[in-house]
Amino acid sequence: MSNIQDQEQYIKSLEQIKQIEERVQKEIDDRKEEVQNQIKAIETDLEDSIANAENEGRLLVEISMDKARMNANEEAQRIISEAENKAKSITFQFDQTMMKEILEILLSGIK
């Protein structure tokens, strides 16, 4: 009878080992799924971060271009204003001799 009991004990041990293997495999599968979900979440966050960084970069470039354009316009307006002021302050006085010379130059082309 000992032989039959030994076989039954051996079969029980095999069944217990099989149950443990299945339980461990389930835990491994569950952990694997959890890690894969975490990886997907990290990838999504990374993609979002990259998209946000690209958008922020574009915005900074646009802002810089607008500021440069405004500064250039202000500088151009300042230069134009200075030129207008200088033009207003320039006076031209000419006398009879200068007038005669100018007329001679103009008329010399008619000959």
Backbone torsions as a table, in degrees:
resi	resn	phi	psi	omega
1	MET	NA	-26.0	-179.3
2	SER	-61.2	-33.1	179.8
3	ASN	-67.4	-42.0	178.9
4	ILE	-66.9	-42.2	178.0
5	GLN	-64.3	-39.6	178.0
6	ASP	-63.8	-39.7	178.9
7	GLN	-67.7	-42.1	177.9
8	GLU	-63.8	-41.0	178.4
9	GLN	-64.8	-40.3	178.7
10	TYR	-63.8	-44.2	179.1
11	ILE	-63.9	-42.0	177.4
12	LYS	-61.8	-41.6	179.5
13	SER	-63.3	-42.0	177.9
14	LEU	-63.0	-40.8	178.6
15	GLU	-64.3	-41.3	178.7
16	GLN	-65.1	-41.7	178.6
17	ILE	-61.9	-43.1	179.9
18	LYS	-62.4	-43.0	178.8
19	GLN	-62.9	-42.3	179.0
20	ILE	-64.1	-44.2	178.4
21	GLU	-58.7	-44.6	-179.6
22	GLU	-64.9	-41.5	179.0
23	ARG	-64.2	-44.3	179.0
24	VAL	-64.4	-42.1	178.9
25	GLN	-62.9	-38.7	177.4
26	LYS	-64.2	-42.8	177.8
27	GLU	-62.7	-40.8	178.1
28	ILE	-63.2	-46.3	179.8
29	ASP	-62.2	-42.8	178.6
30	ASP	-62.1	-44.6	-179.6
31	ARG	-65.6	-39.5	178.2
32	LYS	-61.3	-44.8	178.7
33	GLU	-62.9	-41.5	179.3
34	GLU	-62.4	-43.9	179.6
35	VAL	-65.7	-41.1	178.0
36	GLN	-62.5	-39.7	177.0
37	ASN	-64.2	-39.9	177.9
38	GLN	-64.7	-40.7	178.7
39	ILE	-63.0	-44.1	178.5
40	LYS	-60.9	-41.5	179.6
41	ALA	-63.9	-41.2	179.5
42	ILE	-65.5	-42.3	178.1
43	GLU	-61.5	-42.3	178.7
44	THR	-63.2	-44.5	178.2
45	ASP	-61.5	-40.5	179.8
46	LEU	-64.4	-44.8	178.1
47	GLU	-61.1	-42.2	178.1
48	ASP	-63.4	-42.1	179.7
49	SER	-63.6	-41.3	179.0
50	ILE	-64.7	-44.7	179.3
51	ALA	-61.8	-43.1	178.5
52	ASN	-63.3	-42.1	179.8
53	ALA	-64.0	-41.3	177.5
54	GLU	-62.1	-44.3	179.7
55	ASN	-63.9	-42.6	178.4
56	GLU	-63.8	-39.3	177.8
57	GLY	-62.6	-45.9	177.8
58	ARG	-60.0	-43.3	-179.9
59	LEU	-62.2	-42.9	179.0
60	LEU	-62.9	-40.3	178.5
61	VAL	-63.9	-44.2	179.2
62	GLU	-61.9	-43.0	179.4
63	ILE	-63.0	-43.7	179.7
64	SER	-63.0	-41.0	178.9
65	MET	-64.7	-42.5	178.6
66	ASP	-62.4	-42.8	179.2
67	LYS	-64.2	-42.6	179.5
68	ALA	-63.6	-41.4	178.7
69	ARG	-63.0	-44.0	179.7
70	MET	-64.0	-43.6	179.1
71	ASN	-62.7	-40.7	179.1
72	ALA	-64.7	-42.1	178.2
73	ASN	-63.5	-42.9	178.8
74	GLU	-62.3	-42.7	179.3
75	GLU	-64.4	-41.9	178.7
76	ALA	-63.4	-43.5	179.3
77	GLN	-63.3	-38.8	178.8
78	ARG	-64.2	-44.2	-180.0
79	ILE	-64.4	-43.7	178.5
80	ILE	-61.8	-43.2	180.0
81	SER	-63.0	-43.4	177.9
82	GLU	-62.5	-41.8	179.9
83	ALA	-64.7	-40.9	178.2
84	GLU	-62.9	-43.0	179.3
85	ASN	-63.9	-41.3	179.0
86	LYS	-67.0	-38.6	180.0
87	ALA	-64.6	-36.4	179.8
88	LYS	-69.6	-31.9	-175.8
89	SER	-85.4	-12.3	179.1
90	ILE	-79.8	130.2	176.8
91	THR	-117.7	142.6	-179.6
92	PHE	-120.5	119.8	178.0
93	GLN	-120.8	131.2	178.5
94	PHE	-131.7	150.9	-176.8
95	ASP	-107.5	-174.1	-176.9
96	GLN	-63.2	-38.7	-178.3
97	THR	-64.8	-44.8	-179.9
98	MET	-63.8	-40.5	179.5
99	MET	-62.3	-42.0	179.7
100	LYS	-63.7	-43.0	-179.7
101	GLU	-63.7	-41.1	180.0
102	ILE	-64.1	-43.9	179.6
103	LEU	-65.3	-38.3	178.3
104	GLU	-63.8	-41.4	178.4
105	ILE	-63.1	-45.1	-179.3
106	LEU	-65.4	-42.1	-177.7
107	LEU	-75.2	-25.4	-179.2
108	SER	-64.7	-24.4	178.1
109	GLY	-77.1	-16.2	-177.6
110	ILE	-83.3	-27.9	-174.8
111	LYS	-55.2	NA	NA
